[in-house]
Every structure is written in structure tokens, then in C-alpha cells.
Amino acid sequence: MNSQSQKKEQKYQRLLIQLKELFQKVDNPYSRMATICAVLHHKNTHFFWTGFYMISDNAELEVICYQGPLACMRLKKNTGVCWSGINSEKAIIVDDVHSFPGHIACNPLSKSEIVIPLCKGKSIVGVLDIDSDQFAAFDQTDAEMLTKIVNLVYEQ
């Protein structure tokens, strides 16, 4: 692991500790999602948009909470990076969103994106979606550490 990845992982470890301490006070998943958005967004200057989408009763993704500019409120089923994360059941990293087939351009300033599926039990119920205004802003360290953070939403 190079020193940049090591520093990034250490930063995420500190955020994990901070979030775990905060979550001792509340187990409401929506409160936890909102807190994750706020902490991640304000501790990472390259995070342009940070939010959670949840699968709605009509099988579309609806924004629940976010930090950043105005968001797409509803994402049509099986379209874009978020649905790719759900359908593949894994983190998706897109270095250049403009070259991603079916990308939903909620904001033209977004250049790269990472999506982390949110599971409740064994079912995917939504995603953490983070956009950056920089190309290739995310890597495997982000995917691994953000997955650990997202898993805190339903952890008891």
C-alpha cells in the first residue's frame, strides 16, 4: 500500500471511530445516514455531492438525505451508476461519469463517482452515492472503507 492510500485509510479509520461514537446515541437508520453524509462531505474536500438513495415502493431510487448542490430526487430503475451498484451488488467506481453509459447527470460539475450498496440484513435497500468534481477521485481504498461506514447504518 502506498503512503497516499495509507493516509486515506487512516483518515477513514478516524471517521469510523467518530461515527461509531455518535451512533451510540441513536439507532435510527435515517439519522445515521444523515450524519454519515454530513461527516463524509465536510471531511473530504473533493466530495462534491454525498447522499443516500433508497429503493422506493415503486422500485425506483429516491433521495433520502444529502450534502451538496440540488440532487435528482428520483432515479429511474436500472439506469445510471447507482442502479449499477445495486444490480451488481458491489461498490462501483467511475473515473469519468461522462463516459459511463446511462449516467444520470444531476449536476454537470460531477466528474467521477462512487456508489456503495446499503444492505439491511441480506437485502440491498439503497446506496451511498458520492460525486466528485475531480476525475478519478475514488479508488479501492475508498470502496473498502466507505463500505465499512455504510454498514454502520443498520448495525446495532
ABEGO torsion letter per residue (X at the ends): XBAAAAAAAAAAAAAAAAAAAAAAABABAAAAAAAAAAAAAAABAABABBBBBBBBAAGBBBBABBBEBBBBABBBBGBEAAAAAAAAGBBBBBABAAABBGBBBABAABABBBBBBBBBEABBAEBBBBBBABBGABBAAAAAAAAAAAAAAABX
